[in-house]
Amino acid sequence: MSTFDLGSAGTTAINTILAQEANRIGSDIYNKTLHTSPWLDLTKQAAFPEGMGYQQTTLVYDRAIALNDADQGSPASPDAIGARWNDVSGQFAATALGSGELVGGAEDATGGRGDGSDQRSFVQFTKKLKSFKLERAVIESPRISLEDLRFAAHRQEQLRAIMDIMTQVTRNTWENRYRDEFDKVADNVVLCKVAGSTFLDGQEGTASSAIDVDTTADDGTCDINGNISNAVLDKVYFRLIRAGAGNNSYGRENGRPVFALVLSSEASYTLQTEANFRDDVRYNNARVSDLIAPLGIEKSFRGFYHLVDDLAPRFSFNASTDTLDAVAPYTLSGGVTVTNSSYESAEFEAAFVLHPEVSEALIPNPMSGGNGISFNPVNYRGKFDWKNIVSEITNPDGTIGFFRGVLASATKPIKTEFGYVILFKRDTGSVAS
């Protein structure tokens, strides 16, 4: 028989969480809620493939352009980029346009002509394999004695409040998961600086808190000294356009793509009240896309929808490691979740430029067995189920149980070059350039 360990005495971990004296509690049961964010709405979700193991890979083809020299590698010389155009009335026969494509010379290993007489153009295909794996989290409530329900005041309302709390825990856990995973999978990180911001690429797989932010002089100071600015976002916008991210953006206005920018209320206010940019808010009456409108967004600003996340990551600088230390928005005080004052005063903050093709969250489907074997299906989205495990020693009557929720997901990286993390100094009036 399984052991149901509730402490050294078998009872120390039983939490009498239901108030029992009806005369001391009013009829309304209240509970405090955590803030919600847009991460749950904009993160693409799909089912994790079954029967292929816990770790998988995805194949992503890179962009390609025409080259007029088959021997070109990377980087190609400027004069080799582009298709080769030839006069049809010259070396090409009018009756057979392809007869003049190859003019003398022996074909080399790449299919071109080594003597420069090749009139063809070429396209090269490159691809990447990106691995990802399934991860799981298990959340359990305190042990609860069902005998408490006999004497609890307004027990239905209290149980409803408990279920609401667990729902908030699930929602908050998924928000943090999606935010942290995007932070790690995004390929671009911007360090906001007054004298010229630094754009770092090739950061896929690295969290922003692990990036060296003291690269200029390596003198134990943080290079990030500028607040978020429209100048920096303009650079991000045009880099996205040139990378091909505009084909599947979150919206379009005046024929131009509009991207999603997730940031705090303070950062959004800083951008919209920056000098010389106020008219963008006043005269922008374009219609918001159907995907963004349900989130309460009424208009875009300079090519971006501002999606407020008031739990945006904030950091302090660690001079010993030259990296940023995350500052959590909540902390515990006497076992009670309270706001963290250090979060309010943190120097640095992160904003994110989202794109629907950056990544995808894969969540396993519930499985109830197979081949004659059956068991209770597990919901991997964080649905809390009541567990009552009978134990001969600590729970012989089956009156003690707990709520248990299981969450599992894998982040599938796709076009990670479309993702941006912008790190800025939030407590300064000097904007980045």
Disulfide bonds with the S-S distance in Angstrom:
none
